Every structure is written in structure tokens, then in C-alpha cells.
Amino acid sequence: MKNIFLLLAIITLVSCKNNTKETQNYSEEELDITTSIYPENISKVFKAHGGLDAWSKMQSLVFAVQKPDGDEITTTDLKNRKALIEMPKHTIGFDGKVVWLHSKDTATFKGNPKFYYNLMFYFYAMPFILSDDGIVYEESKPLLFEGKSYPGIKISYETGIGESPDDEYVLYYDADTNQMEWLSYTVTYFSKEKAKEFHFIKYSNWQIVEGLLLPQTLTWYDYKNNLPTTKRNDLQFVNVKLSSDKPNQEIFEVREGVEVIE
């Protein structure tokens, strides 16, 4: 009889251990958020650039674009996408609802502030910006350039996402390193119609900022038949800062004397 009770006790103890393992709380573990949300190909690109877990901890991005008449400094709140662009003669802001323009002298801003306020941010924040909600991912035909083939990931948007939901992007990456190499894109903001013409940007001179791989040089290329041909111009991005601290929200607010862009 004692042996029977002992056997029952052992069985009960083993059963309790198994139940404990099955009900383990995984919420305290650090899990890669790309494992089930995103397709494998774009997940590999995110990982090669430092990972979405690290990116999601950042709250602000600041960078300067070198221009002939002086640096153009962009500050973006990564969570609400409020933005401030400080230029030698103008300042553009977005307070989350409206875009505004402040001219520091009589010079006219050449361009559309509503189109421009987040343009460089979107190009620069690649590939992480492609983790936004409302994106549709598809495999694309590889890009062949100067004898090398780059796998492609086509990006499109669900209806009603952003100012230009008909915009399309194709991210091309290095098959060996999974690092982003090229971006092709269409522009539909002005026509409001789906475009057939793709523009091309080459990404290079990668730099590590807060553990994330971000570009220093973006090179625009001329194109023909939706393929890049010859180099057109470079833009250099310097003084890049990422921070887990939320930026001062007052800098984005509409201020006295500015023009609100309708």
C-alpha cells in the first residue's frame, strides 16, 4: 500500500511540473516583433539594420541635409509624426493637423510645403518607415544594376492611408547582407492618380546611430524604362540623432506670424 501512495505522489509531482511549463508567462521575455507580423524578406531587412524592437524604442529623429545655401535641419516625433524643418530662409512645421510655413525674409519658398514637410524624413527613415500600419507587401522582380541582382519588395498602401495612398515603393536589398541598397518610388501627390513612372535612389555610406543602421548618402539616379541609368546627384545627411526621449511638442505648434497651408 505504501508503494502505491508513493507512486501516486510521484505522478502528481510530475504532472504539476508539466502544467507549470505549459502555463509559462512569456510576456516578460523579449520577443522579436517581426516574427509573425511581417513577411520574412522585409523582416530580414529590418534585422540587418538593427531591428524593429530597437527602432520602436526611439521617439525622435533629427538630421541635417547639406544644401548649397546652408543645412536643412529636420526634427520628427516618431510616434505622432509631428515635424519641424529649419532652413536658412524658411521654417516648415506640422503640428499633427496642419502644415505651416514661416518665411524669415522676402524670399519665396520654392515648392509645396504640404508635400515637402515629411519628404526627406520618409526617404531617410527607410527601411523602418516601411513597418507602418496599412502597408501591403509583395515580392517584386529583382533589380539588375551593373551586373548585380537585388531582390525586391513592393510596398503599397491600403485605401485612405496617408496623403497619397496610391504611392508605390520597391525596396531592393543585398541578398548577402540583407541591407537595403535601392529604393524606387512613384509620386502621386499632385496628379492624385496611380503613376507608372518609378524614380530611383541609391543608399550608401551606412552609419550606426543608437545601434541602428542609417544612411549618410542618398543618390538620385536618372532612369529609363523604370530602371536606373546614370547618377544625378547626392544628398548628404549629417548630425543624425536618435533619442528615446520625446521631443518638446511646443516646437511643432503653429506660431504667430506663420502661414497655415491649406
C-alpha positions as CSV (number, residue, x, y, z in Angstrom):
1,M,0.0,0.0,0.0
2,K,2.9,2.4,0.8
3,N,4.4,1.8,-2.6
4,I,1.0,2.7,-4.2
5,F,0.8,6.0,-2.3
6,L,4.5,6.8,-3.2
7,L,3.8,6.1,-6.9
8,L,0.7,8.4,-6.8
9,A,2.8,11.2,-5.2
10,I,5.4,10.9,-7.9
11,I,2.8,11.0,-10.7
12,T,1.2,14.1,-9.1
13,L,4.5,15.9,-8.8
14,V,5.5,15.3,-12.4
15,S,2.0,16.4,-13.6
16,C,2.3,19.7,-11.6
17,K,5.7,20.4,-13.3
18,N,4.3,19.8,-16.8
19,N,1.4,22.1,-16.1
20,T,3.7,24.8,-14.8
21,K,5.8,24.7,-18.1
22,E,2.7,24.8,-20.3
23,T,1.4,28.0,-18.5
24,Q,4.7,29.8,-18.5
25,N,4.3,33.6,-18.8
26,Y,6.1,34.7,-22.0
27,S,5.2,38.4,-21.5
28,E,8.4,39.0,-19.6
29,E,10.6,37.7,-22.5
30,E,12.0,39.9,-25.2
31,L,10.3,38.6,-28.4
32,D,11.2,39.8,-31.9
33,I,8.1,41.7,-33.1
34,T,8.9,40.9,-36.7
35,T,8.5,37.1,-36.3
36,S,4.8,37.0,-37.1
37,I,3.7,40.4,-38.2
38,Y,5.8,41.0,-41.3
39,P,6.9,38.8,-44.2
40,E,10.2,37.0,-43.9
41,N,12.0,39.1,-46.6
42,I,11.2,42.5,-45.0
43,S,11.9,41.1,-41.5
44,K,15.4,40.2,-42.6
45,V,16.0,43.7,-43.9
46,F,14.7,45.2,-40.6
47,K,17.0,42.9,-38.6
48,A,20.0,43.8,-40.8
49,H,19.5,47.4,-39.9
50,G,19.3,46.9,-36.1
51,G,15.7,45.6,-35.7
52,L,12.3,47.0,-35.2
53,D,12.5,46.4,-31.4
54,A,15.3,49.0,-31.2
55,W,13.5,51.3,-33.6
56,S,10.3,51.2,-31.6
57,K,12.1,52.5,-28.6
58,M,13.1,55.7,-30.4
59,Q,10.8,58.7,-30.1
60,S,12.7,61.4,-32.0
61,L,14.9,61.6,-35.1
62,V,16.9,64.7,-36.0
63,F,19.1,65.1,-39.1
64,A,20.6,67.8,-41.3
65,V,20.7,67.7,-45.0
66,Q,23.6,69.6,-46.5
67,K,22.4,72.2,-49.1
68,P,24.4,74.8,-51.1
69,D,22.7,77.7,-49.2
70,G,23.0,76.1,-45.7
71,D,22.0,73.0,-43.8
72,E,18.3,72.0,-43.6
73,I,17.6,70.5,-40.1
74,T,14.6,68.2,-39.7
75,T,13.2,67.1,-36.3
76,T,10.5,64.5,-36.3
77,D,8.4,63.0,-33.5
78,L,8.5,59.3,-34.5
79,K,5.3,58.4,-32.6
80,N,2.9,61.2,-33.8
81,R,5.0,62.3,-36.9
82,K,4.9,65.9,-36.0
83,A,7.7,67.7,-37.8
84,L,9.9,70.8,-38.0
85,I,12.2,71.7,-40.9
86,E,14.5,74.6,-40.2
87,M,16.1,76.2,-43.3
88,P,18.3,79.3,-43.7
89,K,15.3,81.3,-45.1
90,H,12.3,79.3,-44.1
91,T,10.8,77.1,-41.4
92,I,8.1,74.4,-42.1
93,G,6.2,72.8,-39.3
94,F,3.5,70.2,-38.9
95,D,1.6,70.1,-35.6
96,G,-0.2,66.9,-36.3
97,K,-3.1,68.6,-38.0
98,V,-1.9,71.4,-40.2
99,V,1.3,72.4,-42.1
100,W,2.6,75.9,-41.6
101,L,5.3,78.0,-43.2
102,H,7.4,80.8,-41.7
103,S,9.5,82.9,-44.1
104,K,12.4,84.6,-42.5
105,D,12.8,87.2,-45.3
106,T,11.1,88.2,-48.5
107,A,12.4,85.0,-50.3
108,T,9.5,82.9,-51.6
109,F,9.6,79.2,-50.7
110,K,10.1,77.2,-53.9
111,G,7.9,74.2,-53.6
112,N,4.8,72.9,-51.8
113,P,5.2,72.9,-48.0
114,K,2.5,70.3,-47.6
115,F,4.2,67.9,-49.9
116,Y,7.7,68.7,-48.6
117,Y,7.4,68.7,-44.8
118,N,7.9,64.9,-44.4
119,L,9.5,64.0,-47.8
120,M,13.1,63.8,-46.7
121,F,12.1,62.0,-43.4
122,Y,10.3,59.3,-45.4
123,F,13.3,58.7,-47.6
124,Y,15.8,58.8,-44.8
125,A,13.9,56.6,-42.3
126,M,14.0,53.7,-44.7
127,P,13.7,50.8,-44.1
128,F,12.0,51.3,-40.8
129,I,9.3,53.6,-42.1
130,L,8.1,50.6,-44.1
131,S,6.8,49.0,-40.8
132,D,3.9,51.5,-40.6
133,D,0.3,50.3,-40.4
134,G,-1.7,49.9,-43.6
135,I,1.2,48.6,-45.8
136,V,0.8,45.8,-48.2
137,Y,3.9,43.7,-49.0
138,E,4.6,41.8,-52.2
139,E,7.6,40.2,-53.8
140,S,8.9,42.2,-56.8
141,K,11.1,41.4,-59.7
142,P,14.8,41.8,-58.8
143,L,16.7,44.9,-59.9
144,L,19.8,44.2,-62.1
145,F,22.3,47.0,-62.0
146,E,25.9,46.9,-63.1
147,G,25.9,43.1,-63.1
148,K,24.5,42.6,-59.7
149,S,20.9,41.4,-58.8
150,Y,19.0,42.9,-55.9
151,P,15.8,41.2,-54.6
152,G,12.8,43.5,-54.4
153,I,9.9,44.0,-52.0
154,K,7.0,46.0,-53.4
155,I,5.2,48.3,-50.9
156,S,1.7,49.7,-51.5
157,Y,-0.9,51.1,-49.1
158,E,-4.4,50.3,-48.1
159,T,-7.1,52.8,-49.2
160,G,-7.1,56.0,-47.2
161,I,-3.6,55.7,-45.7
162,G,-1.7,59.0,-45.8
163,E,-2.0,61.9,-48.2
164,S,-1.0,59.7,-51.2
165,P,-2.3,56.1,-50.7
166,D,-1.6,55.3,-54.4
167,D,2.2,55.8,-54.0
168,E,4.2,52.7,-54.5
169,Y,7.7,51.8,-53.4
170,V,10.1,49.0,-54.1
171,L,12.9,48.3,-51.7
172,Y,15.8,46.4,-53.2
173,Y,18.3,44.8,-50.8
174,D,21.6,42.9,-50.9
175,A,21.0,39.2,-51.0
176,D,24.1,38.5,-48.9
177,T,23.8,41.1,-46.2
178,N,20.0,41.9,-46.3
179,Q,20.9,45.6,-46.1
180,M,18.8,48.0,-48.2
181,E,20.6,49.2,-51.3
182,W,18.0,50.9,-53.6
183,L,14.5,52.5,-53.4
184,S,12.3,53.0,-56.4
185,Y,9.1,55.1,-55.9
186,T,6.2,56.8,-57.7
187,V,4.8,60.2,-57.0
188,T,1.0,60.6,-57.0
189,Y,0.6,63.6,-54.7
190,F,-0.1,66.1,-57.5
191,S,-1.9,64.0,-60.0
192,K,-3.9,62.0,-57.5
193,E,-3.7,59.1,-60.0
194,K,-1.7,55.9,-59.9
195,A,1.7,56.6,-61.5
196,K,3.6,54.3,-63.9
197,E,7.0,56.1,-63.7
198,F,9.4,55.0,-61.0
199,H,12.2,57.2,-59.6
200,F,15.4,55.6,-58.1
201,I,17.5,56.4,-55.0
202,K,20.8,54.5,-54.1
203,Y,21.5,54.2,-50.4
204,S,25.1,54.1,-49.2
205,N,27.7,55.1,-46.5
206,W,25.8,53.5,-43.7
207,Q,26.3,54.8,-40.2
208,I,25.4,53.3,-36.8
209,V,23.2,55.6,-34.7
210,E,21.9,54.2,-31.3
211,G,22.5,50.7,-32.6
212,L,20.5,51.3,-35.9
213,L,22.0,51.3,-39.4
214,L,21.0,54.6,-41.1
215,P,22.4,56.0,-44.4
216,Q,24.7,59.0,-44.8
217,T,24.3,59.4,-48.6
218,L,21.3,59.2,-50.8
219,T,22.0,59.3,-54.5
220,W,19.3,60.0,-57.1
221,Y,19.6,58.4,-60.5
222,D,18.3,59.2,-63.9
223,Y,16.0,56.5,-65.2
224,K,14.7,55.0,-68.4
225,N,12.0,52.2,-68.8
226,N,11.7,52.1,-65.0
227,L,15.4,51.3,-64.5
228,P,18.2,53.5,-63.1
229,T,20.7,54.7,-65.6
230,T,23.3,57.3,-64.5
231,K,24.0,59.1,-61.3
232,R,22.3,62.5,-61.0
233,N,23.0,64.0,-57.5
234,D,23.9,63.2,-53.9
235,L,22.4,64.4,-50.7
236,Q,24.4,64.1,-47.5
237,F,22.7,63.5,-44.2
238,V,24.8,64.6,-41.2
239,N,24.5,65.3,-37.4
240,V,22.0,62.4,-37.1
241,K,20.5,61.9,-33.7
242,L,18.0,59.3,-32.5
243,S,16.6,59.5,-29.0
244,S,14.2,57.6,-26.7
245,D,13.2,60.9,-25.2
246,K,10.0,62.6,-26.6
247,P,10.8,65.9,-28.3
248,N,9.5,69.2,-27.0
249,Q,6.0,69.4,-28.5
250,E,6.0,73.2,-28.5
251,I,8.4,73.4,-31.4
252,F,5.8,71.9,-33.7
253,E,3.0,74.3,-32.8
254,V,1.6,76.9,-35.1
255,R,3.1,80.2,-34.0
256,E,2.2,83.8,-34.5
257,G,3.0,85.3,-38.0
258,V,3.2,82.0,-39.9
259,E,1.2,81.0,-42.9
260,V,-1.1,78.0,-42.4
261,I,-1.0,75.9,-45.6
262,E,-4.5,74.7,-46.8
